[in-house]
Amino acid sequence: MVNFNGSIISESKLQFSHENRAFKYGDAIFETVKIVNNKVVFWEDHYFRLMASMRMLRMSIPMEFTLEYLESEIFKLGQTQEGSTFRARLTVFRKDGGLYTPKTNEVDFLIDIKPIEGVTKETYRIDLFKDFYNYSGLLSTVKTTNRMLNTIASVFAKENDLDNCILLNERKGVVEVTNGNIFVVKGSIIKTPALTEGCIKGVARKKIIEILEKHPEYTLEETTISPFEVQKADEVFITNVITGVQPVTNYRKKEFSTEIGEKIGKTLQVKMITG
């Protein structure tokens, strides 16, 4: 079952026209949220990021798109599922019509939901993806449905028996990985790419930063990171709301410890439950 504009229908009955703008132009944005025991984890952060993205892309925000309304629409679909832990994706896209210039800025929305499969892995191997760049700039911080770079990098990872790949920007600086943000640990300094590097404004990234700001034993830097710094790091971990914190164990021939990543991951899991 899916939720299309507030109506719960079966996937087989969902139909889009050939004029769908998400299909034709990638004219859509999305939020992937985690649902645990009838609670949307960090929902306010997701909601305000969605609203900011819609404003940036000049989409009309319907009056009914309140925090409470969209949360209730997610729960409405969740009631059709069995279990207690899910991932739901809320996609917002401009209504049909137009070429590059849309006929309207009004929007439709679609919510789909799936059980969460898998947990963090004990062994996690990554490498650089250097075929194409993720260009820095504000538009790269928005979760649009144009994820071609992430797709190609994920195919590359699979072909090379990797779990993930690091994406680089046009200055060959570290941006993120295919499905989340990245943190690099060296001694007591923990670095993550600044938003100006082109990384997604990750909700889990934001929560990790909040956690680290309460731990004076660590110094957090939002900055430029080179691939060389990844090679020389003590630890590397990646973050997204669905997985939480995934420590990286191997980067090329380098092996990392995972102590700090695991510690922060446990703290994030508590925040997911308690809010």
Secondary structure, 3 states (H helix, E strand, C coil): CEEECCEEECHHHCCCCCCCHHHHHCCEEEEEEEEECCCECCHHHHHHHHHHHHHHCCCCCCCCCCHHHHHHHHHHHHCCCCCCEEEEEEEEEECCCECCCECCCCEEEEEEEEECCCCCCCCCEEEEECCCCCCCCHHHHCCECCCHHHHHHHHHHHHCCCCEEEEECCCCCEEEECCEEEEEEECCEEEEECHHHCCCCCHHHHHHHHHHHCCCCCEEEEECCCHHHHHHCCEEEEEECCCEEEEECEECCEECCCHHHHHHHHHHHHHHHHC
